[in-house]
Amino acid sequence: MQKSKYVATKSELAKRLGITPWTLNHNWNRPGRPVDHSDGKARYDIEKYQSWKRSWISGHNAGTGHNNNGNGKHETPFNAKELASIQKKNIDIESAQFDLDVRKGRYELKSKARDAVLRNVGIMFRELDKSMRHELPPRLEGCTATEIAKLIGNKLDTARERIDKAFKDEIASVSPTLAT
């Protein structure tokens, strides 16, 4: 049989809320107590009183918050307002930490990093274009395939080393902490 949504007496209400009648009477004049549903057998609405009872719990009177309420769920010792305040303070702390990290130079703008990469890739292509169009063709006349491969490999290695050095210099100028 399903339990009724309403009870008629305070002692029945206390039993359904899982508290003693003394606790219910002691807290009866707390703000936010629901108005009586009606006179007679449907006087107290259980759901509204359960919500009112949950509003009694705050950080200073709930202990550790690891109390098992019998159904396997652990209730937090903080009400919704306190949880929101704690969350706001955590966000403020993270924001302050981020601002501090930015001032210490731990973060760089994406645009600076993108510009450095594009600039150095452009240098690499310019070096390769210059080598392949102007420097290597005269040297390659009359060479064997092995010699051509060796000369092109040496030019690519030189270009790779120059781009690597230029990129490291760029990073060191933008952020000394990232250069290491």
C-alpha positions in Angstrom: 0.0 0.0 0.0 1.3 3.4 -1.0 1.8 5.9 1.8 -0.3 9.0 1.7 1.1 12.4 0.7 -0.4 14.0 3.7 -0.6 13.3 7.5 -2.9 14.6 10.1 -0.7 15.0 13.3 2.7 16.4 14.1 3.8 13.1 15.6 3.0 11.3 12.3 4.8 14.1 10.4 7.9 13.7 12.6 7.9 10.0 12.0 7.6 10.4 8.2 10.4 13.0 8.2 12.6 10.7 10.2 13.0 13.0 13.2 11.7 13.0 16.7 8.6 14.9 17.6 10.7 17.0 20.0 13.0 18.1 17.0 9.9 19.0 15.0 8.4 21.1 17.8 11.7 22.7 18.5 12.0 23.9 14.9 8.3 24.6 14.3 8.7 28.4 14.3 11.7 28.4 11.8 11.2 30.6 8.8 9.9 29.0 5.6 7.6 26.4 7.3 4.9 25.4 4.9 1.4 26.5 5.5 -1.0 23.7 6.5 -2.6 22.1 3.5 -6.0 21.8 5.1 -7.7 20.9 8.4 -8.3 17.2 9.2 -6.5 14.2 7.8 -4.7 16.0 5.0 -3.2 18.8 7.2 0.6 18.5 6.6 2.1 18.0 3.1 5.0 15.6 3.5 7.0 16.8 0.4 6.9 20.4 1.4 7.9 19.6 5.0 10.8 17.5 3.7 12.0 20.4 1.7 11.6 22.7 4.7 13.6 20.2 6.9 16.5 20.2 4.3 16.7 24.0 4.7 17.7 23.5 8.4 21.0 21.9 7.3 24.0 24.3 7.0 27.8 24.0 7.2 27.9 24.7 10.9 25.3 22.1 12.1 25.6 19.2 9.8 29.0 17.7 10.9 31.2 16.2 8.3 28.5 15.5 5.7 29.4 11.8 5.5 26.4 10.7 7.4 24.6 7.9 5.7 20.9 8.6 5.7 20.0 4.9 5.3 19.4 4.8 1.5 23.1 4.6 0.5 23.3 8.3 -0.4 25.6 10.7 1.5 24.2 14.2 2.0 26.4 17.3 1.8 26.7 19.4 5.0 26.0 22.6 2.9 22.8 24.0 1.6 22.4 25.3 -2.0 23.4 28.9 -1.1 26.6 27.8 0.7 27.5 25.5 -2.2 27.0 28.3 -4.7 29.2 30.6 -2.5 31.9 27.9 -2.3 31.8 27.4 -6.1 32.1 31.2 -6.7 35.1 31.4 -4.4 36.8 28.5 -6.3 36.2 30.2 -9.6 37.6 33.5 -8.2 40.7 31.6 -7.0 41.2 30.0 -10.4 40.8 33.3 -12.1 43.3 35.0 -9.8 45.8 32.1 -10.4 45.4 32.4 -14.1 46.0 36.2 -14.0 49.1 35.6 -11.9 50.4 33.0 -14.4 49.8 35.4 -17.3 51.8 38.1 -15.5 54.6 35.7 -14.8 54.8 34.9 -18.5 53.6 31.2 -18.3 51.1 31.8 -21.1 51.7 33.2 -24.6 49.2 34.6 -27.1 48.3 32.2 -29.8 48.8 34.9 -32.4 52.5 35.3 -31.3 53.1 31.6 -31.7 51.3 31.4 -35.0 53.2 34.4 -36.4 56.5 32.8 -35.3 55.6 29.5 -37.0 54.5 31.1 -40.2 57.5 33.4 -40.3 59.9 30.5 -39.9 58.1 28.2 -42.4 58.3 31.1 -44.9 62.1 31.3 -44.3 62.3 27.5 -44.9 60.4 27.7 -48.2 62.5 30.7 -49.3 65.7 28.8 -48.5 64.5 25.7 -50.4 63.4 27.8 -53.4 66.7 29.7 -53.6 68.6 26.4 -53.3 66.5 24.4 -55.8 66.2 27.2 -58.5 69.6 29.0 -58.3 72.3 27.2 -56.4 71.9 23.5 -57.1 71.2 23.3 -60.9 74.7 24.6 -61.9 76.4 22.2 -59.4 74.3 19.2 -60.5 75.5 19.3 -64.1 77.4 16.2 -64.9 76.8 14.6 -61.4 75.7 11.1 -60.9 72.4 10.3 -59.2 74.1 9.5 -55.9 76.0 12.8 -55.9 72.8 14.7 -56.7 71.0 13.0 -53.8 73.9 13.8 -51.5 74.0 17.5 -52.6 70.2 17.9 -52.2 70.3 16.1 -48.8 73.1 18.4 -47.6 71.0 21.5 -48.7 67.9 20.2 -46.9 69.9 19.5 -43.8 71.4 23.0 -43.9 67.9 24.6 -44.4 66.5 22.4 -41.6 69.3 23.5 -39.2 68.7 27.2 -40.1 65.0 27.0 -39.6 65.5 25.2 -36.3 67.9 27.9 -35.1 65.7 30.7 -36.3 62.6 29.1 -34.5 64.5 28.6 -31.3 65.8 32.2 -31.4 62.2 33.4 -32.0 60.9 31.4 -29.1 63.7 32.7 -26.8 62.8 36.3 -27.8 59.1 35.8 -27.1 59.3 33.6 -24.0 62.6 32.9 -22.2 60.9 30.2 -20.1 59.9 28.2 -23.2 63.3 28.3 -24.8 64.8 25.8 -22.5 
